[in-house]
Amino acid sequence: MGLQASIDIQFAHELSPKEVVISLINNGWLLDFEDYVTFLMPTDIDDYDWQMKKRKDFIFEDFLSLHSHEDRVGVVLVNNDNIGGEFLIYSSWLSFSLSINRVYLFPETKIVDFSLYLERLRSFTETVKISSIQCELTY
């Protein structure tokens, strides 16, 4: 197994996962990575069978309408310089797997620059109450 890096954010109170993903998009995160959208269907409970659609064929509103207010939302998001990864958004927390164009403080030792990712999440995290943020790097 290779390097894994993630940021987990625990919300101070429950939020709608649909509203969280909308807030992330409104705060600069993009669904489109290399002309594709990658997502989990709400019926995918434990398989994590990520689906891909061409951006032009993906209708975000239709995707959200498939989810109930409490359903986990799984979607790949990147920022405007194509740095990002998989977001799993639940009502009380989100997990962000840093997997796309990962940025390192020290490339030779593969130490991830968590501060860059936290800065990119800042405009979102300023809109919600957070009880904890955990950054994890596993070799």
C-alpha positions as CSV (number, residue, x, y, z in Angstrom):
1,M,0.0,0.0,0.0
2,G,1.3,3.5,-0.9
3,L,1.3,6.8,0.9
4,Q,-2.1,8.0,2.2
5,A,-2.8,11.5,3.3
6,S,-6.0,12.8,4.6
7,I,-7.7,15.7,6.5
8,D,-10.7,14.8,8.7
9,I,-12.9,17.7,9.9
10,Q,-15.4,17.1,12.7
11,F,-18.4,19.5,12.7
12,A,-19.5,21.0,16.0
13,H,-23.1,20.2,15.0
14,E,-24.8,18.1,12.3
15,L,-25.0,19.5,8.8
16,S,-26.6,18.4,5.6
17,P,-23.9,16.7,3.5
18,K,-25.6,18.1,0.4
19,E,-25.3,21.6,1.9
20,V,-21.6,21.0,2.8
21,V,-20.7,20.0,-0.8
22,I,-22.6,23.0,-2.1
23,S,-20.6,25.2,0.3
24,L,-17.3,23.7,-0.8
25,I,-18.2,24.4,-4.4
26,N,-19.3,28.0,-3.5
27,N,-15.9,28.4,-1.8
28,G,-13.8,27.6,-4.8
29,W,-13.7,23.8,-5.1
30,L,-14.5,22.4,-8.5
31,L,-16.2,19.1,-9.6
32,D,-14.4,19.1,-12.9
33,F,-11.0,17.3,-13.0
34,E,-9.6,16.7,-16.5
35,D,-13.1,17.1,-18.0
36,Y,-14.6,14.3,-15.7
37,V,-16.6,14.3,-12.5
38,T,-16.0,11.4,-10.1
39,F,-18.6,10.5,-7.5
40,L,-20.3,7.9,-5.4
41,M,-23.9,7.0,-5.8
42,P,-26.0,7.3,-2.6
43,T,-26.8,3.6,-2.9
44,D,-23.1,2.7,-2.7
45,I,-22.9,2.1,1.1
46,D,-19.6,0.3,1.6
47,D,-18.2,-0.6,-1.9
48,Y,-16.7,2.8,-2.7
49,D,-17.2,2.1,-6.4
50,W,-16.4,5.5,-7.7
51,Q,-18.2,6.5,-10.9
52,M,-17.0,8.8,-13.6
53,K,-18.9,10.9,-16.1
54,K,-17.9,13.5,-18.6
55,R,-18.5,16.9,-17.2
56,K,-20.9,17.8,-19.9
57,D,-23.0,14.7,-19.1
58,F,-23.1,15.3,-15.3
59,I,-25.9,17.4,-13.8
60,F,-25.0,18.3,-10.3
61,E,-28.6,19.1,-9.3
62,D,-29.7,15.7,-10.4
63,F,-26.9,14.1,-8.5
64,L,-27.9,15.9,-5.3
65,S,-31.6,15.1,-5.8
66,L,-30.6,11.4,-5.5
67,H,-29.5,12.0,-1.9
68,S,-31.7,12.4,1.1
69,H,-30.9,15.2,3.6
70,E,-28.7,12.8,5.7
71,D,-27.0,10.7,2.9
72,R,-23.3,10.6,2.7
73,V,-22.0,12.5,-0.3
74,G,-18.9,11.2,-2.0
75,V,-17.3,13.4,-4.7
76,V,-13.9,14.3,-6.1
77,L,-13.1,18.0,-5.8
78,V,-10.1,20.0,-6.9
79,N,-9.2,23.7,-6.7
80,N,-8.4,25.9,-9.6
81,D,-4.8,24.5,-9.9
82,N,-6.1,20.9,-10.0
83,I,-5.0,19.9,-6.4
84,G,-7.5,17.9,-4.5
85,G,-9.0,14.5,-4.0
86,E,-11.9,12.4,-2.7
87,F,-14.3,14.0,-0.3
88,L,-16.6,11.8,1.8
89,I,-19.1,14.1,3.5
90,Y,-21.3,12.9,6.4
91,S,-23.6,14.9,8.6
92,S,-21.1,15.2,11.4
93,W,-17.8,15.1,9.6
94,L,-15.9,15.0,6.3
95,S,-12.9,13.1,5.2
96,F,-10.7,14.6,2.5
97,S,-8.2,12.1,0.9
98,L,-5.4,14.1,-0.6
99,S,-4.8,12.1,-3.8
100,I,-4.8,14.4,-6.8
101,N,-1.5,16.3,-7.6
102,R,-0.5,16.0,-3.9
103,V,1.8,18.8,-2.7
104,Y,4.7,18.1,-0.5
105,L,6.8,20.2,1.9
106,F,9.7,18.0,1.3
107,P,9.3,15.9,-1.8
108,E,12.3,13.7,-1.0
109,T,10.7,12.5,2.2
110,K,7.1,12.7,1.0
111,I,5.9,15.0,3.8
112,V,2.6,16.5,2.7
113,D,2.1,20.2,2.9
114,F,-1.1,20.1,5.0
115,S,-1.0,23.9,5.5
116,L,-1.6,24.4,1.8
117,Y,-4.7,22.2,1.9
118,L,-6.0,23.8,5.1
119,E,-5.5,27.2,3.6
120,R,-7.6,26.1,0.6
121,L,-10.3,24.8,2.9
122,R,-10.2,28.0,5.0
123,S,-13.1,29.9,3.3
124,F,-15.2,26.8,3.9
125,T,-14.2,26.1,7.4
126,E,-14.9,29.8,8.3
127,T,-18.6,29.2,7.4
128,V,-19.1,26.2,9.8
129,K,-18.4,25.5,13.4
130,I,-15.6,22.9,13.7
131,S,-14.9,20.7,16.7
132,S,-11.7,19.2,15.4
133,I,-9.4,18.9,12.4
134,Q,-7.0,15.9,12.1
135,C,-4.3,15.7,9.4
136,E,-2.9,12.2,8.9
137,L,0.0,10.9,6.8
138,T,0.6,7.1,6.6
139,Y,3.5,5.6,4.7
